[in-house]
Amino acid sequence: MDVQEMLKYMDELVFAQTGQHLDSLQVAILKGVLNGQKYAEVAKDYNCTSGHAKDEAYELWRVLSKALGEDLNKSNIRSAIERLGIANYQSPIVGNRVGNINLCPNFSQDKATEIDDFELVGGAPVSPVEAARRTVKLETVPQLMKLGLTAEQIAQALELPLNDVQQAMR
């Protein structure tokens, strides 16, 4: 798992939600949780009390839960990353596969601000997470073209409308 890419994405989500970036303790909490540490271990490494680390973690999970529309905590963050498409589990299609989780490396800060509200795609409203997934998929079209895939193959692999893929190819 590429923790740095996940941290970047989470920072973008938090920034889009709150207007503030992750602070160093929040980063330590995310890293610690993904590495299987207890809050007490994170607190010791960060040189703060266990209670303070727990309080900060509670706030972090609250913000991330709101941003992703799902109740998150230290027990389910890994599965949520995979399930919500923040990470594309063992996907050779999007970005570079690292370990067993591929985080969306093409998701940029300017894209994060575009997904604050529900967007219309094909006339239907989609959630911020779905809009981000769609954006990331469309950003991979040029990479897949370089591999020699046709528009039809790309549309099928990414589960996108052929018209959208053709527009991204221009």
C-alpha positions in Angstrom: 0.0 0.0 0.0 1.4 3.4 -0.9 0.6 5.4 2.2 1.9 8.7 0.8 -0.6 8.6 -2.1 -3.5 7.8 0.3 -2.4 10.6 2.6 -2.4 13.0 -0.3 -5.9 12.0 -1.3 -7.2 12.2 2.2 -5.6 15.6 2.6 -7.4 16.7 -0.5 -10.7 15.4 0.8 -10.3 17.1 4.1 -9.3 20.3 2.4 -12.3 20.2 0.2 -14.5 19.6 3.2 -13.0 22.0 5.7 -10.7 24.4 3.8 -7.8 23.1 6.0 -5.1 20.5 5.3 -4.4 17.6 7.5 -2.2 18.6 10.4 0.8 16.5 11.5 -1.0 14.6 14.2 -3.8 13.6 11.8 -1.2 12.4 9.3 0.5 10.4 12.1 -2.9 8.9 13.0 -3.7 7.9 9.5 -0.2 6.4 9.0 -0.4 4.7 12.4 -3.8 3.2 11.8 -2.8 1.9 8.3 0.3 0.4 9.9 -1.8 -1.4 12.6 -0.7 0.9 15.5 -2.9 1.6 18.5 -3.7 5.3 19.3 -1.4 4.9 22.4 1.5 4.0 20.1 0.8 6.9 17.7 0.6 9.2 20.7 4.0 8.0 22.0 5.6 8.4 18.6 4.0 11.9 18.3 4.9 12.8 21.9 1.3 13.6 23.0 -1.1 11.9 25.3 -3.2 8.9 24.2 -6.4 10.9 25.0 -5.3 13.7 22.8 -4.6 11.3 19.9 -8.0 9.6 20.4 -9.7 13.0 20.4 -8.0 14.1 17.2 -8.7 10.7 15.6 -12.4 11.0 16.5 -12.5 14.4 14.7 -10.6 13.1 11.7 -13.0 10.2 11.3 -15.9 12.6 11.6 -14.6 14.8 8.8 -13.6 11.9 6.6 -17.0 10.3 7.2 -18.8 13.4 6.1 -16.6 13.9 3.0 -17.1 10.3 1.9 -20.6 9.8 3.0 -19.8 6.7 5.1 -19.2 6.1 8.8 -15.4 5.7 9.1 -13.2 4.7 12.0 -9.8 3.0 12.5 -11.4 -0.4 12.1 -12.9 0.1 8.7 -10.6 2.7 7.0 -8.7 0.2 4.9 -11.9 -1.5 3.6 -13.5 1.9 3.0 -10.5 3.0 0.9 -10.9 -0.1 -1.3 -14.7 -0.1 -1.4 -15.1 3.6 -2.2 -12.7 3.6 -5.0 -10.2 5.9 -3.4 -8.0 2.9 -4.0 -8.6 0.6 -6.9 -7.9 -2.8 -5.5 -5.4 -4.7 -7.7 -6.4 -2.6 -10.8 -4.0 -2.5 -13.7 -6.2 0.0 -15.4 -5.8 3.1 -13.2 -2.3 4.4 -12.4 0.4 2.1 -11.1 -0.3 -0.9 -9.0 1.6 -0.7 -5.7 1.3 -3.7 -3.3 -2.4 -4.5 -3.2 -3.9 -1.1 -3.2 -3.6 1.4 -6.1 -4.4 4.9 -5.0 -5.6 7.4 -7.6 -2.5 9.4 -8.4 -4.1 11.6 -11.0 -6.6 13.2 -8.6 -5.5 16.8 -8.1 -6.4 19.6 -5.7 -8.3 21.5 -8.4 -10.4 18.3 -9.0 -11.1 18.1 -5.2 -12.7 21.5 -5.2 -14.9 20.5 -8.2 -16.6 17.8 -6.2 -17.9 19.8 -3.2 -21.5 19.7 -4.5 -23.4 17.1 -6.4 -22.7 17.3 -10.1 -24.9 16.4 -13.0 -23.6 13.6 -15.3 -25.8 12.7 -18.1 -28.6 14.8 -16.6 -28.5 12.9 -13.3 -27.0 14.1 -10.0 -24.0 12.1 -8.8 -22.3 12.2 -5.4 -18.9 13.8 -4.9 -17.3 10.4 -4.6 -18.8 9.2 -7.9 -17.8 12.5 -9.6 -14.2 12.0 -8.4 -14.2 8.4 -9.6 -15.5 9.5 -13.0 -12.9 12.2 -13.2 -10.0 9.8 -12.4 -11.3 7.3 -14.9 -11.4 10.0 -17.7 -7.9 11.1 -16.8 -6.6 7.6 -17.5 -8.0 7.6 -21.1 -4.8 9.1 -22.6 -2.6 6.5 -20.8 -4.8 3.7 -22.1 -4.6 5.1 -25.6 -0.8 4.9 -25.4 -1.2 1.2 -24.7 -3.1 0.8 -28.0 -6.6 0.3 -26.6 -9.5 1.4 -28.8 -12.2 3.8 -27.5 -14.6 0.8 -27.2 -12.1 -1.2 -25.1 -11.4 1.8 -22.9 -15.1 2.5 -22.4 -15.7 -1.1 -21.5 -12.8 -1.4 -19.1 -13.5 1.8 -17.3 -17.3 1.3 -17.4 -17.8 4.7 -19.0 -20.1 5.8 -21.9 -18.3 5.5 -25.3 -19.1 9.1 -26.1 -17.4 10.3 -22.9 -14.3 8.3 -23.8 -14.2 9.6 -27.3 -14.4 13.2 -26.0 -11.5 12.5 -23.6 -9.5 11.2 -26.5 -9.6 14.5 -28.3 
